[in-house]
Every structure is written in structure tokens, then in C-alpha cells.
Amino acid sequence: MAAPAPAAQLNPFTTDGCSMYPDGGWRECCVAHDMDYWCANAQTTRREADRAFMTCVTSHSNAFNGRLTYLGVRVLGHDALPFPWRWGYGYPWLETP
């Protein structure tokens, strides 16, 4: 039996708060969402992370901001895009687990 492949090495965690959106009073929501995106947490799907983000922003602001930020991350956060905020950005591009 072959030994398991070594785990991919993650790049250091980075965050810029709410990326291309004002931080408002919900910066901690953005940082938690960045953490989920950075490691592409195996226990959380991208959709679950995005919904949790929307819920957090809504609770700190309003439903409009929650929905707007949700739509933004759903469109721009796909792991096939070379953006520094994509799902799994802690891994080299195109090597998201």
C-alpha cells in the first residue's frame, strides 16, 4: 500500500477585510469568510461559507448588504478564477483541494 500523499502546503493567511466592498460594521464577517476561503475548509462547502457570510453581514447591517455581498462572492469567488480572494486562495491557483 502506498503512503498517503503529503498535504499541500498552504500559503500564509492574508486578509484585506471586505476586499472590493466597504468594511462597514461587518469586517469580522469578512475576515471569517476569508479564513474559510483561504483554506477551502473540507468540512464547509463554498456555498455554506458564502451563506454564513451573508447571514453575518445581514446581522451586522441589513438584508440588502447581506444579499449584495453574497452575490459578489458567489460570482467572483470561484476557484477557477485567478483572483487573490478565490475559494482556496491559500493554495496555488488551480491546485485547490
PEVENRA-V486392 format. One record per residue. N is the residue number from 0. RES is the residue in one small letter. PSI is psi in degrees with one decimal (* if undefined). Layout:
BEGIN
N,RES,PSI + N,RES,PSI
END
This chain:
BEGIN
0,m,134.2 + 1,a,148.4 + 2,a,147.8 + 3,p,149.0 + 4,a,143.2 + 5,p,147.9 + 6,a,143.6 + 7,a,145.3 + 8,q,121.7 + 9,l,142.7 + 10,n,158.1 + 11,p,145.6 + 12,f,135.5 + 13,t,154.7 + 14,t,146.3 + 15,d,25.7 + 16,g,-121.8 + 17,c,29.5 + 18,s,-113.7 + 19,m,28.3 + 20,y,144.7 + 21,p,141.6 + 22,d,-25.0 + 23,g,-142.7 + 24,g,23.6 + 25,w,29.1 + 26,r,-39.4 + 27,e,-28.7 + 28,c,-41.8 + 29,c,-41.3 + 30,v,-42.6 + 31,a,-40.2 + 32,h,-40.8 + 33,d,-39.6 + 34,m,-44.4 + 35,d,-42.3 + 36,y,-38.6 + 37,w,-50.2 + 38,c,-5.2 + 39,a,54.7 + 40,n,121.8 + 41,a,-22.5 + 42,q,-6.0 + 43,t,127.6 + 44,t,163.3 + 45,r,-42.8 + 46,r,-41.8 + 47,e,-42.2 + 48,a,-40.8 + 49,d,-37.7 + 50,r,-39.8 + 51,a,-38.7 + 52,f,-47.1 + 53,m,-43.0 + 54,t,-42.9 + 55,c,-48.2 + 56,v,-42.7 + 57,t,-41.9 + 58,s,-25.1 + 59,h,-11.2 + 60,s,-98.5 + 61,n,170.4 + 62,a,-33.4 + 63,f,-51.6 + 64,n,-39.0 + 65,g,-47.6 + 66,r,-40.1 + 67,l,-44.7 + 68,t,-36.8 + 69,y,-48.5 + 70,l,-38.9 + 71,g,-46.2 + 72,v,-29.0 + 73,r,-39.3 + 74,v,-44.4 + 75,l,-2.6 + 76,g,7.2 + 77,h,142.3 + 78,d,-12.8 + 79,a,-7.8 + 80,l,141.7 + 81,p,26.1 + 82,f,150.0 + 83,p,-1.4 + 84,w,11.4 + 85,r,162.0 + 86,w,125.3 + 87,g,28.5 + 88,y,-8.5 + 89,g,-15.0 + 90,y,156.6 + 91,p,145.4 + 92,w,137.0 + 93,l,7.3 + 94,e,25.0 + 95,t,134.0 + 96,p,*
END
